[in-house]
Amino acid sequence: MTSEQTVASPLVIPQRTTDGDKLTLIGGPARDHSSPTFLLAADSTAALLGTVALTPLQRQPLLLAGFVLLVLALHRTAGLYRRAEGRHILDDCPALAGRVGIAWCALTAAAASLPTLQPIPLRAVLSGCAVHLALTVAGRALVLRRRRAALIRRPCATLLVGPEPAASRVAAALQRHRPSGIRLVGIVGRGTAGPHAEGEEPTVPVLTNADDVRRAVIQNGVRRAIFLGSAGAPEYRPWLSALDELRCSFWELDPDHSAYVPERGAAEGHLAGFRCRSLSGAAHRLHPGKRALDLAVSAVLLLLVSPVLLVCALWLRVSEGPGVVFRQERVGKDGRPFTLLKFRTHRPADPLESATRWSVANEHHMPWFCRFLRRTSLDELLQLWNVFRGDMSLVGPRPERPYFVMKFGETYPGYSDRHRVPTGITGLAQINGLRGDTSIEDRCRFDNAYIDNWSLWGDLSILARTATEFFRPTGS
């Protein structure tokens, strides 16, 4: 079985460089590697394996669960899950040793207080503590090494906001220090060239207006904006609202190493040797129940509809030839691209048509089975796999192609706000009749209303209403 991968048309961003005005193409998705998930998994595994030799404890699952939670809580209070550039496992060893020892003392005391358990020998406690600590150090070393390698391979696309001379100097330093995990897309400023340090030239394009910044953010998947000095400075106010609307996280960096007191709510650290701090409040946090619902429902539905998927795939293969799966790049949460899956009900003339034409097929000229798939939304069932993988959610704004994300983002205020949450198979706009060739402005308004008023019960209600309207006259 073969399939066709469509390619979105490139987006060109006008940028000013030291050679004058010209057009430059820049691109590539951005990623963030600061998630503590793998560190949490390593610490939990080490804690459980450290107690394997203590046979009496294996019959006390609640005690073991409490022990693991205590270990994770102690590590969290020591800041062992915070983002820290250049962190090495040797830097964490003293804190790890102290907290593992405290956790084992608490475990021993808890076990001794249970009348059903015999006292644990001191040798067993010491050996278990040693194994736990060794496994914790080994697991964390592996995770930190993997994180450093990922930062170099897939750095986070970033904008630098500040005066051009200072920003150029900082940009050169960040580019020399690859483990920082930063890929600078551009310098945001007034574009007034000033004196540069000796031997220093601007190493990235300078973006001087809001349109260039918006295009750069969408094209490159920018998720971070670093301000030189205080982000609250008057000269930065014009950029703050634009970057906040584009859902960028804000960082402040001190280019001159001056003394300052970090603001409340800011996480202080260093980036390529520069003192910096991450400002809270830019990210839209999702309720864990939403992802749990997506996993449970998508897994069950994939099992239930697998015979239907097989019949549709075989029919399309026999009647329409090879290539029954249609893959197309769409834009998801935080502007990150992903590959959306559908049954192929039409064949565009070329990838450019598929990426840039609003309606790429005429239903009246489709074979009857392809029309049936589109009218009943059966061609969308493969997106359950996108939901299971985490590319999408069951409920959320419908994903669109990069070309139209750029076009609608410039035309309709608030369109980019739709990407605060994962895109979905269905949503509030769809159950209100906004499917197919309907008003983008109305869709945008309903999608943002869904995000602003989100609740788990709301998702269940939308899914129930979607189920009652499964057979509908047009596709979305």
C-alpha positions as CSV (number, residue, x, y, z in Angstrom):
1,M,0.0,0.0,0.0
2,T,1.5,3.3,-1.0
3,S,0.5,6.8,-0.1
4,E,1.2,10.3,-1.2
5,Q,2.8,13.0,1.0
6,T,1.7,16.5,0.2
7,V,4.0,19.4,0.7
8,A,2.9,22.9,1.7
9,S,4.1,25.8,-0.4
10,P,7.0,27.7,1.1
11,L,6.4,31.0,2.9
12,V,8.8,33.8,2.1
13,I,9.6,36.3,4.8
14,P,11.1,39.7,3.9
15,Q,14.1,40.4,6.2
16,R,16.7,43.1,6.4
17,T,20.3,41.9,6.4
18,T,23.7,43.7,6.4
19,D,23.7,43.4,2.6
20,G,20.5,45.4,2.2
21,D,16.9,44.4,1.7
22,K,16.2,41.0,0.2
23,L,14.0,38.0,0.6
24,T,15.2,35.0,2.6
25,L,13.6,31.7,3.3
26,I,13.9,30.3,6.7
27,G,12.1,27.4,8.3
28,G,12.0,24.4,10.6
29,P,9.8,23.4,13.6
30,A,10.7,24.4,17.1
31,R,10.8,22.0,20.1
32,D,11.1,22.4,23.8
33,H,13.2,19.8,25.6
34,S,12.7,21.0,29.2
35,S,9.9,18.5,30.1
36,P,10.7,16.6,33.4
37,T,8.8,13.5,32.3
38,F,11.8,11.3,31.7
39,L,13.5,12.4,34.9
40,L,10.4,11.6,36.8
41,A,10.3,8.1,35.2
42,A,13.9,7.5,36.0
43,D,13.5,8.5,39.6
44,S,10.3,6.4,40.0
45,T,11.9,3.3,38.4
46,A,15.1,3.6,40.6
47,A,13.0,3.9,43.8
48,L,11.0,0.8,43.0
49,L,14.0,-1.3,41.9
50,G,15.8,-0.3,45.1
51,T,13.1,-2.0,47.2
52,V,13.1,-5.3,45.2
53,A,15.3,-7.1,47.6
54,L,13.0,-6.2,50.6
55,T,10.6,-9.0,50.2
56,P,8.2,-8.0,53.0
57,L,7.6,-4.6,51.4
58,Q,6.5,-6.2,48.1
59,R,3.3,-7.2,49.8
60,Q,2.6,-3.5,50.8
61,P,1.8,-1.7,47.5
62,L,0.4,1.4,49.3
63,L,3.6,1.7,51.3
64,L,5.7,1.4,48.2
65,A,3.6,4.0,46.3
66,G,3.9,6.4,49.2
67,F,7.7,5.9,49.2
68,V,7.9,6.7,45.4
69,L,5.8,9.8,45.9
70,L,7.9,10.9,48.8
71,V,11.1,10.5,46.7
72,L,9.6,12.6,43.9
73,A,8.4,15.3,46.3
74,L,11.8,15.6,47.9
75,H,13.5,15.9,44.5
76,R,11.1,18.5,43.5
77,T,11.7,20.6,46.6
78,A,15.4,20.5,45.7
79,G,14.7,21.9,42.2
80,L,15.9,18.7,40.5
81,Y,13.2,18.9,37.9
82,R,13.7,22.6,36.9
83,R,15.2,23.5,33.6
84,A,19.0,24.1,33.9
85,E,21.3,24.7,31.0
86,G,24.4,22.6,31.0
87,R,23.3,20.5,34.1
88,H,25.6,17.6,34.7
89,I,24.8,14.6,36.9
90,L,27.7,15.3,39.2
91,D,26.1,18.6,40.1
92,D,23.0,16.8,41.4
93,C,24.8,14.0,43.3
94,P,24.9,15.7,46.8
95,A,21.2,16.7,46.7
96,L,20.3,13.2,45.4
97,A,22.2,11.4,48.1
98,G,20.7,13.5,50.9
99,R,17.1,13.1,49.7
100,V,17.4,9.4,49.0
101,G,18.8,8.9,52.5
102,I,15.9,10.9,54.0
103,A,13.4,8.8,52.0
104,W,14.9,5.5,53.2
105,C,14.8,6.7,56.8
106,A,11.1,7.5,56.4
107,L,10.5,4.1,54.7
108,T,12.2,2.2,57.5
109,A,10.3,4.1,60.2
110,A,7.0,3.5,58.4
111,A,7.7,-0.2,58.0
112,A,8.7,-0.5,61.7
113,S,5.4,1.0,62.7
114,L,3.3,-1.7,60.9
115,P,2.6,-4.6,63.2
116,T,2.3,-7.0,60.3
117,L,5.9,-6.4,59.1
118,Q,9.0,-7.8,60.6
119,P,11.8,-5.2,61.3
120,I,14.0,-4.7,58.2
121,P,17.7,-5.5,58.9
122,L,20.1,-2.6,58.7
123,R,22.2,-4.3,56.1
124,A,19.1,-4.6,53.8
125,V,18.2,-0.9,54.3
126,L,21.8,0.2,53.5
127,S,22.1,-2.0,50.4
128,G,18.6,-1.0,49.2
129,C,19.5,2.7,49.7
130,A,22.8,2.2,47.8
131,V,21.1,0.5,44.9
132,H,18.4,3.1,44.7
133,L,21.0,5.9,44.6
134,A,23.2,4.2,42.0
135,L,20.2,3.6,39.7
136,T,19.0,7.2,40.2
137,V,22.4,8.6,39.2
138,A,22.7,6.2,36.2
139,G,19.1,6.9,35.0
140,R,19.4,10.7,35.4
141,A,22.8,10.7,33.6
142,L,21.2,8.9,30.7
143,V,18.3,11.3,30.6
144,L,20.5,14.4,30.8
145,R,22.8,13.1,28.1
146,R,19.8,12.5,25.8
147,R,18.5,16.0,26.6
148,R,21.8,17.7,25.7
149,A,22.0,15.7,22.4
150,A,18.4,16.7,21.6
151,L,19.0,20.3,22.3
152,I,21.9,20.3,19.8
153,R,19.9,18.3,17.1
154,R,16.6,20.1,17.4
155,P,17.1,23.5,19.0
156,C,14.1,25.8,19.9
157,A,13.3,28.5,17.4
158,T,13.7,31.8,19.2
159,L,13.4,35.6,18.6
160,L,15.8,38.0,20.3
161,V,14.2,41.3,21.2
162,G,16.4,44.3,21.9
163,P,18.8,47.0,20.5
164,E,20.6,45.7,17.5
165,P,24.2,46.1,18.7
166,A,23.7,44.3,22.0
167,A,21.4,41.8,20.3
168,S,24.0,41.0,17.7
169,R,26.6,40.4,20.4
170,V,24.2,38.1,22.3
171,A,23.2,36.3,19.1
172,A,26.8,35.6,18.2
173,A,27.4,34.1,21.7
174,L,24.3,31.9,21.6
175,Q,25.2,30.6,18.1
176,R,28.7,29.8,19.3
177,H,27.3,27.8,22.3
178,R,25.2,25.1,20.6
179,P,24.3,23.2,23.9
180,S,22.1,26.2,24.8
181,G,19.4,24.7,22.5
182,I,18.6,28.0,20.8
183,R,18.1,28.5,17.1
184,L,17.8,32.3,16.5
185,V,15.3,33.1,13.8
186,G,15.7,36.9,14.0
187,I,16.4,40.0,16.0
188,V,13.3,42.2,16.7
189,G,14.1,45.8,16.9
190,R,13.9,49.2,15.3
191,G,16.5,48.3,12.7
192,T,18.7,51.3,13.5
193,A,22.3,50.1,13.2
194,G,24.6,51.2,15.9
195,P,28.2,50.6,16.8
196,H,29.0,46.8,17.0
197,A,31.7,45.3,19.0
198,E,35.0,44.8,17.2
199,G,34.7,41.9,14.8
200,E,31.0,41.5,15.4
201,E,28.5,41.6,12.7
202,P,24.7,40.8,12.8
203,T,24.5,37.1,12.4
204,V,20.7,36.8,12.0
205,P,18.1,38.9,10.2
206,V,16.6,42.0,11.8
207,L,12.8,42.2,11.8
208,T,11.5,45.7,12.1
209,N,7.7,45.5,11.9
210,A,4.8,43.4,13.3
211,D,4.1,41.7,9.9
212,D,7.6,40.3,9.6
213,V,7.5,39.1,13.2
214,R,4.2,37.3,12.7
215,R,5.4,35.6,9.5
216,A,8.7,34.6,11.2
217,V,6.8,33.1,14.2
218,I,4.3,31.1,12.1
219,Q,6.9,30.0,9.5
220,N,9.5,28.8,12.0
221,G,7.2,27.6,14.8
222,V,8.8,30.1,17.2
223,R,7.8,29.5,20.8
224,R,10.2,31.7,22.7
225,A,11.0,35.4,22.8
226,I,14.1,36.6,24.7
227,F,14.1,40.2,25.8
228,L,17.4,42.0,26.5
229,G,16.9,43.5,30.0
230,S,13.4,43.9,31.4
231,A,10.5,42.8,29.2
232,G,8.4,45.5,30.9
233,A,10.6,48.3,29.5
234,P,8.6,51.0,27.6
235,E,10.4,50.3,24.3
236,Y,9.3,46.7,24.4
237,R,5.6,47.4,24.8
238,P,4.7,47.4,21.1
239,W,6.2,43.9,20.8
240,L,4.8,42.4,23.9
241,S,1.2,42.3,22.8
242,A,2.0,40.9,19.3
243,L,4.3,38.2,20.7
244,D,1.8,37.3,23.4
245,E,-1.0,37.0,20.8
246,L,1.3,34.5,19.0
247,R,1.6,32.5,22.2
248,C,5.4,32.9,22.6
249,S,6.9,32.3,26.1
250,F,8.8,35.3,27.4
251,W,12.4,35.2,28.8
252,E,14.6,38.0,30.0
253,L,18.3,38.0,29.5
254,D,20.9,40.3,31.1
255,P,23.5,41.1,28.3
256,D,25.7,43.1,30.7
257,H,25.8,40.9,33.8
258,S,24.4,43.7,35.9
259,A,23.1,43.0,39.4
260,Y,19.4,42.7,39.7
261,V,16.7,41.1,41.9
262,P,14.6,38.5,40.0
263,E,10.9,39.3,39.8
264,R,8.4,37.1,41.6
265,G,7.2,34.3,39.5
266,A,10.4,34.2,37.4
267,A,12.7,31.1,37.2
268,E,16.3,32.3,37.2
269,G,19.1,30.5,35.4
270,H,21.9,31.0,32.8
271,L,21.9,30.7,29.0
272,A,25.3,30.5,27.3
273,G,26.7,32.2,30.5
274,F,24.2,35.1,30.4
275,R,22.0,35.5,33.4
276,C,18.4,34.9,32.3
277,R,14.9,34.2,33.7
278,S,11.8,32.6,32.3
279,L,8.6,34.6,32.9
280,S,5.4,32.7,33.8
281,G,2.0,33.1,32.3
282,A,2.6,32.6,28.5
283,A,1.7,28.9,28.2
284,H,-1.9,27.6,28.2
285,R,-1.9,24.5,30.5
286,L,-4.1,21.6,29.6
287,H,-6.0,19.6,32.2
288,P,-4.6,16.0,32.4
289,G,-8.1,14.7,32.2
290,K,-8.3,15.8,28.5
291,R,-5.4,13.7,27.4
292,A,-6.7,10.8,29.5
293,L,-10.0,11.0,27.8
294,D,-8.4,11.2,24.3
295,L,-6.3,8.1,25.0
296,A,-9.2,6.0,26.4
297,V,-11.8,6.9,23.8
298,S,-9.4,6.8,20.8
299,A,-8.1,3.4,21.9
300,V,-11.6,1.9,22.3
301,L,-12.8,3.4,19.1
302,L,-9.8,2.2,17.1
303,L,-10.6,-1.4,18.2
304,L,-14.3,-1.1,17.5
305,V,-14.0,0.5,14.1
306,S,-11.0,-1.5,12.9
307,P,-13.3,-3.8,10.7
308,V,-14.8,-0.7,9.1
309,L,-11.4,0.8,8.5
310,L,-10.2,-2.5,6.9
311,V,-13.3,-2.7,4.6
312,C,-12.9,1.0,3.5
313,A,-9.2,0.5,2.8
314,L,-9.8,-2.7,0.7
315,W,-12.6,-1.1,-1.3
316,L,-10.5,2.0,-2.1
317,R,-7.6,-0.2,-3.0
318,V,-9.6,-2.3,-5.4
319,S,-11.7,0.5,-6.9
320,E,-9.2,3.5,-6.9
321,G,-5.8,1.8,-7.0
322,P,-2.8,2.2,-4.7
323,G,-2.5,5.1,-2.2
324,V,-5.6,4.7,0.0
325,V,-4.2,6.8,2.8
326,F,-4.0,10.6,2.3
327,R,-1.2,12.3,4.3
328,Q,-1.2,16.1,4.6
329,E,0.7,18.6,6.7
330,R,-1.5,20.5,9.2
331,V,-0.7,23.0,12.0
332,G,-1.4,21.9,15.5
333,K,-0.8,23.2,19.1
334,D,1.6,26.1,19.4
335,G,2.0,26.2,15.6
336,R,3.8,22.8,15.4
337,P,3.2,20.9,12.1
338,F,2.1,17.3,12.1
339,T,0.9,14.8,9.5
340,L,-2.9,14.3,9.4
341,L,-4.3,11.0,8.1
342,K,-7.4,10.5,6.1
343,F,-8.8,8.0,3.5
344,R,-8.0,9.3,0.0
345,T,-11.3,10.4,-1.6
346,H,-9.7,12.6,-4.3
347,R,-6.4,13.0,-6.0
348,P,-5.1,16.6,-6.4
349,A,-3.3,17.5,-9.6
350,D,-0.1,18.2,-7.6
351,P,1.2,18.9,-4.1
352,L,0.9,22.7,-4.6
353,E,-2.8,22.4,-5.3
354,S,-3.4,20.2,-2.3
355,A,-1.6,22.7,0.0
356,T,-3.0,26.0,-1.3
357,R,-6.4,25.4,-2.9
358,W,-9.3,25.7,-0.5
359,S,-11.5,23.1,-2.3
360,V,-9.3,20.6,-4.0
361,A,-12.0,18.3,-5.4
362,N,-15.5,18.5,-6.9
363,E,-17.8,16.0,-5.1
364,H,-20.0,15.6,-8.2
365,H,-17.1,14.0,-10.1
366,M,-16.1,11.6,-7.3
367,P,-16.9,7.9,-7.4
368,W,-19.9,7.1,-5.4
369,F,-18.0,5.3,-2.6
370,C,-15.7,8.4,-2.1
371,R,-18.7,10.6,-1.9
372,F,-20.2,8.2,0.7
373,L,-17.0,8.4,2.8
374,R,-17.0,12.2,2.8
375,R,-20.7,12.6,3.5
376,T,-20.6,10.2,6.4
377,S,-17.2,11.5,7.7
378,L,-15.8,7.9,7.5
379,D,-12.8,9.3,5.7
380,E,-11.9,11.1,9.0
381,L,-11.8,7.9,11.1
382,L,-8.0,7.5,10.5
383,Q,-7.5,10.7,12.6
384,L,-8.2,8.5,15.7
385,W,-4.7,7.4,15.2
386,N,-3.5,11.0,15.3
387,V,-5.4,11.4,18.6
388,F,-3.9,8.3,20.0
389,R,-0.4,9.4,19.1
390,G,-1.0,12.9,20.7
391,D,-0.9,14.9,17.4
392,M,-4.5,15.9,18.0
393,S,-7.4,15.8,20.5
394,L,-10.9,14.4,20.1
395,V,-12.3,17.9,20.7
396,G,-10.6,21.1,19.6
397,P,-10.3,23.6,16.7
398,R,-10.0,21.8,13.3
399,P,-6.4,21.8,12.0
400,E,-5.6,23.7,8.9
401,R,-2.8,23.7,6.3
402,P,0.2,26.0,6.8
403,Y,-0.7,28.1,3.8
404,F,-4.1,28.9,5.2
405,V,-2.9,29.4,8.8
406,M,-0.7,32.1,7.5
407,K,-3.4,33.6,5.3
408,F,-6.2,33.5,8.0
409,G,-3.8,34.7,10.7
410,E,-3.2,37.9,8.8
411,T,-6.9,38.4,8.0
412,Y,-8.8,37.4,11.1
413,P,-7.9,38.8,14.5
414,G,-7.5,36.1,17.1
415,Y,-7.1,33.3,14.6
416,S,-3.6,32.3,15.9
417,D,-5.2,32.0,19.4
418,R,-6.8,28.8,18.2
419,H,-3.5,27.1,18.5
420,R,-3.3,27.5,22.3
421,V,-4.7,23.9,22.6
422,P,-4.4,20.7,20.5
423,T,-6.5,20.7,17.3
424,G,-9.4,18.2,17.2
425,I,-11.5,15.9,15.1
426,T,-14.6,17.8,16.2
427,G,-15.3,21.0,18.1
428,L,-17.8,23.7,19.2
429,A,-17.7,25.2,15.7
430,Q,-18.5,21.9,14.0
431,I,-21.5,21.1,16.2
432,N,-22.8,24.6,15.4
433,G,-22.9,23.9,11.7
434,L,-19.5,25.5,10.8
435,R,-18.2,22.8,8.5
436,G,-16.9,22.8,5.0
437,D,-17.1,26.1,3.1
438,T,-18.4,28.3,6.0
439,S,-17.3,31.5,7.6
440,I,-13.7,31.4,8.9
441,E,-14.5,34.4,11.2
442,D,-17.3,32.5,12.8
443,R,-15.2,29.4,13.2
444,C,-12.5,31.4,14.9
445,R,-15.0,33.0,17.3
446,F,-16.5,29.6,18.3
447,D,-13.1,28.0,18.6
448,N,-11.7,30.7,21.0
449,A,-15.0,30.5,23.0
450,Y,-14.4,26.8,23.4
451,I,-10.9,27.3,24.7
452,D,-11.8,30.2,27.0
453,N,-14.7,28.1,28.6
454,W,-13.1,24.7,28.5
455,S,-14.3,21.9,30.8
456,L,-14.1,18.1,30.7
457,W,-17.9,17.9,30.7
458,G,-17.9,20.3,27.8
459,D,-15.7,17.9,25.8
460,L,-18.1,15.0,26.7
461,S,-21.1,17.1,25.6
462,I,-19.5,18.0,22.3
463,L,-18.6,14.3,21.6
464,A,-22.2,13.3,22.4
465,R,-23.6,15.9,20.1
466,T,-21.2,14.9,17.4
467,A,-22.2,11.3,17.6
468,T,-25.9,12.3,17.0
469,E,-24.9,14.2,13.9
470,F,-22.4,11.7,12.5
471,F,-24.2,11.5,9.2
472,R,-24.1,14.9,7.7
473,P,-24.2,16.3,4.1
474,T,-20.7,17.7,3.8
475,G,-17.2,17.1,5.0
476,S,-15.2,19.5,7.2
